[in-house]
Each structure stands twice: as C-alpha cells, then as structure tokens.
Amino acid sequence: MTRQATTRLLGMIEDGVIERDTVITAALKYMSEAEVADMCQHNDFFDDEDEDDDTDEEDEDFEDVDEDREVEGERGSRCSPTCGWCGACA
C-alpha cells in the first residue's frame, strides 16, 4: 500500500510549503493521548521513569483543541482531515 498523503506531506515540508513544527503540532493535537503515548513508547521517546510524571501542565497547552480535532495552521486557516489548504488533507 502506497502512503500517498504521507509522501505528499513530507514533500511539502521538504519544499518549504508547510513548516515542520506546524505538521508536528497538528498531528499531536489530532491524535488521542493514548495514540501519542503509544507512538512515544514505540519510538522510545520517553524514559521509563518519565511515565509517572504529572502531565497536567502539558495538557493545558492542548485544551483549546476543538472537539473535531481542528488546529490552527500557520496560514490562519484550519487544518483537519478535510481542510484542503495544506494539501495533505485534500
């Protein structure tokens, strides 16, 4: 199976069409907390001792995420699975 959207989005990052940090933030806000934790565990991003840390402060940064998981894009538009502005969602 070809990962067309992934390949397109990575190409847009390489071409400077969209900022890497914008994509990272959008992906993390779109994913559930369980999905983020699973990704971090799968990629060994956290030390075992970090799992017990209180994450309330970090969670405050993501409280403004809409229920439909839209996030602000750098162009002032919205980026969601159907936004169409970033190219990866179209």
KENUNU-868912 format. One record per residue (C-alpha): residue in three letters; x, z, y; chain. Coordinates in Angstrom, 1 decimal. Example, Ala and Ser with C-alpha at 12.3 -4.5 7.8 and 13.67 -1.06 7.14 Angstrom:
BEGIN
@r->ALA&px->12.3&pz->7.8&py->-4.5&c->A
@r->SER&px->13.7&pz->7.1&py->-1.1&c->A
END
This chain:
BEGIN
@r->MET&px->0.0&pz->0.0&py->0.0&c->A
@r->THR&px->1.4&pz->-1.0&py->3.4&c->A
@r->ARG&px->1.3&pz->1.6&py->6.1&c->A
@r->GLN&px->0.3&pz->-0.8&py->8.9&c->A
@r->ALA&px->-0.8&pz->1.8&py->11.5&c->A
@r->THR&px->2.3&pz->3.9&py->10.9&c->A
@r->THR&px->4.6&pz->0.9&py->11.2&c->A
@r->ARG&px->2.9&pz->-0.2&py->14.3&c->A
@r->LEU&px->3.1&pz->3.2&py->16.0&c->A
@r->LEU&px->6.8&pz->3.6&py->15.1&c->A
@r->GLY&px->7.4&pz->0.2&py->16.6&c->A
@r->MET&px->5.6&pz->1.1&py->19.8&c->A
@r->ILE&px->7.8&pz->4.2&py->20.0&c->A
@r->GLU&px->11.0&pz->2.1&py->19.5&c->A
@r->ASP&px->9.8&pz->-0.4&py->22.1&c->A
@r->GLY&px->9.1&pz->2.4&py->24.6&c->A
@r->VAL&px->5.4&pz->1.6&py->24.8&c->A
@r->ILE&px->4.5&pz->5.2&py->24.0&c->A
@r->GLU&px->6.6&pz->8.4&py->24.2&c->A
@r->ARG&px->7.7&pz->10.1&py->21.0&c->A
@r->ASP&px->6.6&pz->13.5&py->22.4&c->A
@r->THR&px->3.1&pz->12.1&py->23.1&c->A
@r->VAL&px->2.8&pz->11.0&py->19.4&c->A
@r->ILE&px->4.1&pz->14.3&py->18.1&c->A
@r->THR&px->1.7&pz->16.3&py->20.2&c->A
@r->ALA&px->-1.3&pz->14.1&py->19.3&c->A
@r->ALA&px->-0.5&pz->14.3&py->15.6&c->A
@r->LEU&px->-0.1&pz->18.0&py->15.6&c->A
@r->LYS&px->-3.3&pz->18.5&py->17.6&c->A
@r->TYR&px->-5.2&pz->16.1&py->15.3&c->A
@r->MET&px->-4.1&pz->17.9&py->12.1&c->A
@r->SER&px->-5.6&pz->21.1&py->10.9&c->A
@r->GLU&px->-3.5&pz->24.3&py->10.9&c->A
@r->ALA&px->-3.4&pz->24.0&py->7.1&c->A
@r->GLU&px->-2.1&pz->20.4&py->7.3&c->A
@r->VAL&px->0.6&pz->21.4&py->9.8&c->A
@r->ALA&px->1.7&pz->24.3&py->7.7&c->A
@r->ASP&px->1.8&pz->22.1&py->4.6&c->A
@r->MET&px->3.9&pz->19.5&py->6.4&c->A
@r->CYS&px->6.3&pz->22.2&py->7.6&c->A
@r->GLN&px->6.6&pz->23.7&py->4.2&c->A
@r->HIS&px->7.1&pz->20.2&py->2.6&c->A
@r->ASN&px->9.9&pz->19.4&py->5.0&c->A
@r->ASP&px->11.5&pz->22.8&py->5.1&c->A
@r->PHE&px->11.0&pz->23.2&py->8.8&c->A
@r->PHE&px->10.4&pz->27.0&py->8.6&c->A
@r->ASP&px->12.5&pz->29.7&py->7.1&c->A
@r->ASP&px->10.6&pz->31.8&py->4.5&c->A
@r->GLU&px->10.8&pz->34.8&py->6.9&c->A
@r->ASP&px->9.0&pz->32.7&py->9.7&c->A
@r->GLU&px->5.8&pz->32.6&py->7.7&c->A
@r->ASP&px->4.9&pz->36.2&py->8.6&c->A
@r->ASP&px->5.3&pz->35.7&py->12.3&c->A
@r->ASP&px->2.3&pz->36.1&py->14.5&c->A
@r->THR&px->1.2&pz->32.7&py->15.8&c->A
@r->ASP&px->-1.4&pz->33.8&py->18.3&c->A
@r->GLU&px->0.8&pz->32.8&py->21.3&c->A
@r->GLU&px->1.4&pz->29.3&py->19.8&c->A
@r->ASP&px->-2.3&pz->28.9&py->19.0&c->A
@r->GLU&px->-3.2&pz->29.4&py->22.7&c->A
@r->ASP&px->-1.5&pz->26.1&py->23.5&c->A
@r->PHE&px->-3.9&pz->24.2&py->21.3&c->A
@r->GLU&px->-7.2&pz->26.0&py->22.3&c->A
@r->ASP&px->-8.0&pz->23.1&py->24.7&c->A
@r->VAL&px->-8.3&pz->20.6&py->21.8&c->A
@r->ASP&px->-11.8&pz->19.1&py->21.7&c->A
@r->GLU&px->-13.8&pz->19.5&py->18.5&c->A
@r->ASP&px->-13.5&pz->15.8&py->17.8&c->A
@r->ARG&px->-9.7&pz->16.2&py->18.0&c->A
@r->GLU&px->-9.1&pz->14.1&py->21.0&c->A
@r->VAL&px->-6.0&pz->14.8&py->23.1&c->A
@r->GLU&px->-4.8&pz->13.6&py->26.5&c->A
@r->GLY&px->-2.5&pz->10.6&py->26.4&c->A
@r->GLU&px->0.3&pz->10.0&py->28.8&c->A
@r->ARG&px->-1.7&pz->7.2&py->30.5&c->A
@r->GLY&px->-4.5&pz->9.6&py->31.3&c->A
@r->SER&px->-6.6&pz->8.1&py->28.5&c->A
@r->ARG&px->-7.8&pz->9.7&py->25.3&c->A
@r->CYS&px->-6.1&pz->9.3&py->22.0&c->A
@r->SER&px->-8.2&pz->9.7&py->18.9&c->A
@r->PRO&px->-8.7&pz->7.7&py->15.7&c->A
@r->THR&px->-10.9&pz->5.3&py->17.7&c->A
@r->CYS&px->-9.4&pz->5.3&py->21.2&c->A
@r->GLY&px->-7.9&pz->1.8&py->21.2&c->A
@r->TRP&px->-5.5&pz->2.4&py->24.0&c->A
@r->CYS&px->-2.4&pz->3.4&py->22.0&c->A
@r->GLY&px->-2.6&pz->0.5&py->19.6&c->A
@r->ALA&px->-2.2&pz->2.8&py->16.5&c->A
@r->CYS&px->-5.9&pz->3.8&py->16.7&c->A
@r->ALA&px->-7.3&pz->0.3&py->17.0&c->A
END
